[in-house]
Amino acid sequence: MMSANTMERSRETKERLTENSIYLLNEIGKLVRQSNKNSNSQEVLVKSAKLFCSQENSLHNLSTNLKTISKLLTNIESQAILTCQSAELTGELRDKVDNINRVLKQ
């Protein structure tokens, strides 16, 4: 049979092993939670970087489109001016044709 002293040491050893096991399990749980947080942080960071790049590309496209719109606007303004001038000439020509018709009818 075991002596009382040996049984006491065995019991203490088992208690320490149990305490250490519980401590280690808690620490592993903390590490897993931290790892998950870091994993999520990495995913968020990657998504943010992708969104930033797509926003940068969108801004570049927007800038290009604005330049094109500016050129088109200048072209439309020129055409509007020419249309107004043509309309004025048409009015003047109509007056001249009317005068010629009056002269010919007399």
Sequence and secondary structure as in RCSB ss.txt:
>XXXX:A:sequence
MMSANTMERSRETKERLTENSIYLLNEIGKLVRQSNKNSNSQEVLVKSAKLFCSQENSLHNLSTNLKTISKLLTN
IESQAILTCQSAELTGELRDKVDNINRVLKQ
>XXXX:A:secstr
   HHHHHHHHHHHHHHHHHHHHHHHHHHHHHHHHHHHHHHHHHHHHHHHHHHHHHHHHHHHHHHHHHHHHHHHH
HHHHHHHHHHHHHHHHHHHHHHHHHHHHHH 
